[in-house]
Amino acid sequence: MLGNAMSSGRVRTRRAALGLALTVAAVTAVSGCSALGSDSSNASSNGGGLEKSKIKVSIMPTTDLAPFWLAQDNGYFKAEGLEVEQVVAKSGQESMQKAISGEVDIALSTYTPFFVAKSKGVADIQLVADGTSVNAKSNAIVTVPTSPVKTVGDLAGRRIAITALNTASDILTKSVMKDHNVDYSKVTWVPVQLPNMAAALKDNQVDAAYMPEPQLSQAAKVVGATPVIDINTGATQDFPLTGYGSTTKWVQGNPKTLAAFQRAMKKATSEALADRSKVEPLLVKYAKIDEDTAKLLTLPGYGSVLDARRLQRVPDLLLQMGVITSKVDAAPMIAPQATS
């Protein structure tokens, strides 16, 4: 009987141990599931639920890109679960075409190509984030001492360098000339890549050039370029200059990815506006300018939230200048905006 009791006791002990092990295992499994659930939740909030975690953005190496570079370098895109590859374009027109063709997901451009494309039915474009507005001395028509152009009146019938037709470079130049009663109908518009404009002026390939920063300050330093007139005047004062756009198809197919991009850009833009010292190193690193120039140049007006009334100035000017033939409403072109 003693043997049976001992045997029975051992069985009960093994059963108890097994029960305890199963209980511990169950608790561990539940804890593990909770941990995984927490990680999964975090992953979702950080981009795990995005339609695309890797996107391509077409850009141009100008001061307009400072918030974008800030979001990249400070990890704001990464915090949203995004891996962003930048693809350099020669002009806003080319940048937009990259989005239309599907080569990139989002494109930075001056606003004019977006509205022209919409007006002509070339593409169904949505504006996804604001970029910049014209600031005093941030964009100008410039010339060099050897050029026959000395004043805005001398621009009539001359060769003027622009990045591409139907971009801000020629539209805003035309507008400024019109404000000063200068005939632009016989101007020869010469497409030149931004990095080559200073050389084109120096070599007498053009008589004047539309330049944004940092090319504006670089040209002054390298070839003695001087402003003929500031773009921030008359009808183009504080004019909406650049923004980010995509196709309606991409916007509708990637709402979470878009919202993540917008949140990162909004955070970076606020930071760029609050502290210029965070912008200058980025211009040295990405726009390839020296530190002295980065400290002296004029930054554009940065923005991230799209405002329909403000943006309406762009298609209205295009209609006034005869670039488009019918009115385009900006409001329907604005993509849904991230609320936080």
C-alpha positions in Angstrom: 0.0 0.0 0.0 2.9 2.3 0.8 4.3 1.6 -2.6 1.0 2.4 -4.3 0.7 5.6 -2.3 4.2 6.7 -3.2 3.5 5.8 -6.9 0.3 7.7 -6.8 2.0 10.7 -5.2 4.7 10.7 -7.9 1.9 10.7 -10.5 0.2 13.6 -8.8 3.5 15.5 -8.6 4.2 15.0 -12.3 0.7 16.1 -13.2 1.1 19.2 -11.0 4.4 20.0 -12.6 3.0 19.4 -16.0 0.0 21.6 -15.2 2.3 24.4 -13.9 4.5 24.1 -17.1 1.4 24.3 -19.3 0.2 27.3 -17.3 3.6 29.1 -17.6 3.7 28.2 -21.3 0.2 29.6 -21.7 1.0 32.8 -19.9 4.2 33.1 -21.9 2.3 32.5 -25.1 -0.3 35.1 -24.1 2.4 37.6 -23.2 4.2 36.8 -26.4 1.0 37.5 -28.3 0.5 40.7 -26.5 4.1 41.7 -27.3 3.6 40.8 -30.9 0.3 42.6 -30.9 2.0 45.7 -29.5 4.9 45.5 -32.0 2.4 45.0 -34.8 0.4 48.0 -33.6 3.6 50.1 -33.5 4.6 48.9 -36.9 1.2 49.9 -38.2 1.4 53.3 -36.7 4.9 53.6 -38.1 4.0 52.5 -41.6 3.4 48.8 -41.3 -0.1 49.4 -42.7 1.1 51.5 -45.6 0.2 50.5 -49.1 3.9 51.2 -50.1 6.8 51.5 -47.7 9.2 52.5 -50.4 8.5 55.5 -52.6 10.3 57.6 -55.1 10.1 61.4 -55.2 11.3 63.4 -58.1 13.1 66.6 -57.0 15.3 69.5 -58.2 18.3 70.5 -56.0 17.1 74.0 -55.0 16.3 75.6 -51.7 12.7 74.5 -52.1 13.8 71.1 -51.0 15.1 72.0 -47.5 12.1 70.5 -45.6 12.2 67.4 -47.8 15.9 66.9 -47.0 15.2 67.6 -43.3 12.5 65.0 -43.2 15.0 62.6 -44.8 18.0 63.3 -42.6 16.1 63.6 -39.3 14.3 60.3 -39.8 10.8 61.8 -40.1 10.0 59.7 -43.2 11.5 56.6 -41.5 9.4 57.3 -38.4 6.3 57.1 -40.6 7.4 53.8 -42.1 8.6 55.3 -45.3 11.8 54.7 -47.2 12.1 57.6 -49.7 14.4 57.6 -52.7 15.0 61.0 -54.4 15.3 61.1 -58.2 16.8 64.3 -59.6 15.0 66.0 -62.5 16.2 68.8 -64.8 13.1 70.9 -64.5 9.6 70.9 -63.0 8.2 69.8 -66.3 10.4 66.7 -66.3 9.8 66.1 -62.7 6.0 66.0 -63.3 6.5 63.7 -66.3 8.3 61.2 -64.1 5.2 61.0 -61.9 2.8 60.7 -64.9 4.9 57.9 -66.4 5.0 56.1 -63.1 8.8 56.4 -62.8 8.3 58.1 -59.4 5.4 58.3 -57.0 5.5 61.9 -56.1 7.0 64.9 -57.9 8.2 68.3 -56.8 7.6 71.0 -59.4 6.6 74.6 -59.8 2.9 74.7 -59.8 2.5 75.8 -63.3 3.1 72.4 -65.1 0.6 70.8 -62.8 -2.2 73.2 -63.8 -1.2 73.2 -67.5 -1.4 69.4 -67.6 -4.8 69.5 -65.9 -6.1 72.1 -68.3 -4.9 70.3 -71.4 -6.0 66.9 -70.2 -2.5 65.6 -70.3 -2.8 64.0 -66.9 -5.2 63.8 -63.9 -3.0 65.5 -61.3 -3.5 65.9 -57.6 -1.5 68.3 -55.4 -0.4 66.5 -52.3 1.8 68.9 -50.3 2.8 72.5 -50.5 6.4 73.5 -51.2 7.3 77.2 -51.3 6.2 80.7 -52.2 8.2 83.5 -53.7 10.1 85.6 -51.1 11.9 88.9 -51.7 15.2 88.1 -53.4 14.6 84.4 -53.5 13.9 84.4 -57.3 15.1 86.9 -59.8 15.8 87.6 -63.4 19.6 88.2 -63.6 22.2 89.2 -66.1 26.0 89.8 -66.2 28.0 93.0 -66.8 28.8 92.0 -70.4 25.1 91.6 -71.3 23.1 94.3 -73.2 20.4 93.8 -70.6 20.6 96.5 -67.8 17.0 97.1 -66.9 13.7 95.2 -67.1 12.9 97.2 -70.2 15.9 95.7 -72.0 14.4 92.2 -71.8 12.2 92.7 -74.8 13.4 90.6 -77.7 16.3 89.1 -75.8 17.4 85.5 -75.1 16.3 84.5 -71.6 17.3 81.2 -69.9 14.6 79.2 -68.3 14.4 75.6 -67.0 11.6 74.7 -69.4 8.6 76.1 -71.1 5.4 76.6 -69.2 7.2 76.4 -65.8 7.4 79.2 -63.3 10.6 80.4 -64.9 9.0 81.7 -68.1 5.5 82.4 -66.7 6.7 84.6 -63.9 9.2 86.3 -66.1 6.4 87.1 -68.6 4.2 88.4 -65.7 6.9 90.7 -64.4 7.6 92.0 -67.9 3.9 92.6 -68.4 3.7 94.5 -65.1 6.3 96.9 -66.5 4.7 97.1 -70.0 7.6 95.2 -71.6 6.7 93.1 -74.7 7.6 89.5 -74.2 6.2 88.2 -77.4 9.5 88.2 -79.2 11.6 86.8 -76.4 13.7 83.7 -77.2 13.2 81.3 -74.4 16.3 79.1 -74.0 15.9 76.0 -71.9 19.0 75.6 -69.7 19.6 73.3 -66.7 19.8 75.3 -63.5 23.5 74.3 -62.8 24.5 75.5 -66.3 22.7 78.9 -66.3 25.7 80.9 -64.9 28.0 79.5 -67.6 25.4 80.3 -70.2 25.3 83.9 -69.1 29.1 84.1 -69.0 29.5 82.6 -72.4 26.9 84.9 -74.0 24.6 82.0 -74.8 21.8 84.0 -73.2 21.3 87.7 -72.3 19.4 87.0 -69.0 18.2 84.1 -66.9 15.5 83.3 -64.4 17.1 81.9 -61.3 16.0 80.7 -57.9 18.2 80.2 -55.0 20.8 78.8 -54.5 21.8 79.3 -58.2 21.1 83.0 -57.7 23.8 83.5 -55.1 26.1 81.0 -56.8 25.9 82.9 -60.1 26.6 86.2 -58.3 29.7 84.7 -56.8 31.0 82.9 -59.8 30.2 85.1 -62.8 29.1 88.4 -61.2 25.4 88.0 -62.0 23.2 90.8 -60.8 19.4 91.0 -60.6 17.6 92.9 -63.3 14.4 92.6 -61.3 13.1 90.7 -58.3 10.3 88.3 -59.0 8.6 89.2 -55.7 6.9 92.2 -57.2 3.5 93.1 -58.6 1.2 90.2 -59.6 3.8 87.7 -58.6 4.5 88.9 -55.0 4.3 86.1 -52.5 3.3 83.9 -55.4 2.8 80.1 -54.8 5.9 78.6 -56.4 6.5 74.9 -55.8 4.6 72.0 -54.6 4.4 68.2 -54.6 2.0 66.4 -56.9 1.0 62.9 -58.1 -1.5 61.3 -60.3 -5.1 60.8 -59.0 -4.6 57.0 -59.5 -1.7 57.0 -57.2 -3.3 59.2 -54.6 -6.5 57.0 -54.5 -4.5 53.8 -54.4 -2.2 54.9 -51.6 -4.0 57.0 -49.0 -2.0 55.8 -46.0 1.3 56.2 -47.7 0.3 59.7 -48.8 -0.8 60.7 -45.3 2.6 59.4 -43.9 4.4 61.5 -46.5 2.4 64.6 -45.6 2.9 64.2 -41.8 6.6 63.9 -42.3 6.7 67.0 -44.5 4.6 69.0 -42.2 6.9 68.3 -39.2 10.0 69.1 -41.3 8.5 72.3 -42.7 7.6 73.6 -39.2 11.2 72.9 -38.1 12.7 74.6 -41.2 10.6 77.7 -40.5 11.6 77.8 -36.9 15.3 77.3 -37.2 17.3 78.4 -40.3 20.5 76.8 -38.9 18.9 73.4 -39.5 18.4 74.3 -43.2 21.9 75.6 -44.1 23.8 72.3 -43.6 21.3 70.6 -45.9 21.9 73.1 -48.7 25.7 72.4 -48.4 25.1 68.6 -48.4 22.5 68.3 -51.1 22.5 71.5 -53.2 26.3 71.4 -53.2 26.9 75.0 -52.2 29.5 76.3 -49.9 28.8 77.3 -46.3 29.2 81.0 -46.8 26.7 81.0 -49.6 24.3 78.9 -47.5 24.4 81.5 -44.7 23.8 84.5 -47.1 21.2 83.3 -49.6 17.5 84.2 -49.3 15.3 81.2 -48.5 11.8 80.9 -50.1 8.7 80.9 -48.0 8.2 77.3 -46.9 4.7 75.8 -46.5 3.2 72.3 -46.2 -0.5 72.7 -46.1 -2.3 73.4 -49.4 -4.8 76.3 -49.4 -7.2 76.5 -52.4 -7.6 80.3 -52.4 -3.9 80.9 -52.4 -3.2 78.2 -55.1 -6.0 79.7 -57.3 -3.6 82.5 -58.1 -1.6 80.1 -60.3 -4.2 78.9 -62.8 -5.7 82.5 -62.8 -2.3 83.9 -63.9 -1.9 81.1 -66.5 -5.3 82.0 -67.9 -4.5 85.7 -67.9 -1.2 85.0 -69.7 -2.9 82.9 -72.3 -1.0 79.7 -71.3 -4.3 77.9 -70.7 -7.6 78.7 -72.5 -10.2 77.9 -69.8 -10.5 78.4 -66.1 -9.1 75.6 -63.8 -10.3 75.4 -60.2 -7.5 74.6 -57.7 -9.7 73.2 -55.0 -10.7 69.9 -56.6 -7.0 69.2 -57.4 -6.0 69.2 -53.7 -5.6 65.7 -52.4 -6.9 64.7 -49.0 -4.6 66.2 -46.3 -3.4 64.3 -43.2 -5.0 65.7 -40.1 -2.1 64.9 -37.7 
